[in-house]
Amino acid sequence: MKFRRRAGGVAREEVFLNLTSLIDVIFVLLLFFVVTTTFSRPTQLKIELPEAVSGTPPQETELKTLELSIAADGQYSLNGQALATSDLATLVSALGQESGGDNSLPLTISADAKTTHQSVITAMDAAGKLGFSHLRMTTVEAAAAQP
């Protein structure tokens, strides 16, 4: 059985959802998640930095920085990427490739407190061969002596 509509019947209203307030809530949630997110820099090598009584904190720079980490066993890591071997030639080629030939970039050397002096000298020698002049050595602040 088929029903006919009357010509003078009530017209149906168009259904419309106002999404403006929903978009506002989504933007507020997005802003909340961006602000509360913590960023961590995972490193390949576990390093215990040596202590120093005096020093100045590093200055913030907009330039790309190179971070060379040296583990207690003398293993090198450049910007979080472990190097295959721990010799001078590998270190020079890795620094040259990562810097793109720009020796004005700041180079931060983070050596473990128990690493050999030779490993640090090799890193400084590689930086010197490539002409890096902005070297930083990282340490942690020494704890005050208890009287």
N, C-alpha and C positions, 0 to 999 in steps of 0.2 A: 504494500500500500504506500503510495507516494503522497506526501503532504505538500500542499502548495502554500507559498508564502503570500501573505496579503500585501497588496501594493502600498497600503498606508501603515505598514508595520514599523516597529521601533528599529532604528539603525544601530548596528553594533559599534561600540567604541574601539578605537585602535589602542592596543596595549603598548605602553611605552615605559621602559625602565630608565630612570635617571642614574647614570653611572658616574657622575661627577664626584659624589662623596666616596664611592668605592675606589676610584683612582687616587683620591687624596689619601685614603687610608693605606693603600699599597705604597705610595711614595714615602709616607711616614715610616712604615715598616722597613722599607728598603734603606732609608737613611739610618734607622736604628741599627740594622745589621751591619752596615758599613762602618759606623762609628764604634760599635762594640767588638768588631773583629780584631783579633790579635794576629800579628804577622811575626813569624819566627824564621830565622835563617838557619836551616839545618846545615851542619858541616859534616864532612866526611871523617875528619880526624878529631879525636878527643884531646884537647890541649888544656893543660893547667899552666896558666900564665905566671911568670915570675912576679915577685912583689917589688915595688919601688916606693920609697918614702916621698920623693918629690917628683914633679912632672906637671905637664900641662895637658888638658884634655884636647883631643883633636878638633880642629876647626872644621865646621861644616863647609862642604864645597859642592858645587853643582857638577863638577867634572866626574867622569867615570873613575872609579878607584879600583886598584888591583890589590887583592888581599892574598898574600902568600903565607900559608900555615905550615909549620914544621912540627911534626909529632916527636915524641920522646925517642923513637927509634930512627929518626932522621928521614922519615917519609915526607915528601912535599905534596902540598895540595894548593892549587891556584884557583881562586874564586870558587871553592867548594868542589873542584874536580881534582881527584887524585892523579898524580903523574905516574907514568909507568915505571920509570927508574929514577933513582935519586942521584944522578950525576949532573955535572955542570952543563954539559951539552944539551941535555933534555930540558933543564931548567931555563937556559938561555933561549932555546927555540920556543918553549911554551910562553915565556914572558914576551918575546917578540911577537908571537902570533896573537896573544890576547890583547896586547897594547896596540896592535896595528901599526907599529913603528913610531907611535907618539910617546916619546920619553919624558914629556912634561907632566904626565899623569902621576898622581901620588901613589906610591907603593907602600903598603902596610905589611910589615913582617910580624907575624904572631908565632913565636916559638915557645914550645913547651919549656917549663922550668928545668926539666931533666934532660933536655936535648944536648947533644955535644956542641961545643963551641965551633967545631969545624963545619957543622951543618949550617949554622947561622952565617959564618964567614963565606961559605959557598954561595948562599943566597945573596949576600951583599956583593960578592964578586960578580955574580951574574947580572945584578942590577947595574953595577958599575960598567961592565962591558957594553951594556945596551945604552948607557948614558942617562940613567934615571938619577935625578938629583933631589927629588922630594921623597925621602925615605922616612917611614915612621916605624918605631918599635913599640909594640903594645905590651903593657904590664897591667897588673892590678894593684890597687892601693894597699900598702902594708897595713896590717892591723896595729893599733896602738899598743905599746907594751904595758902590761898590767903591773903597777908598782907593788 
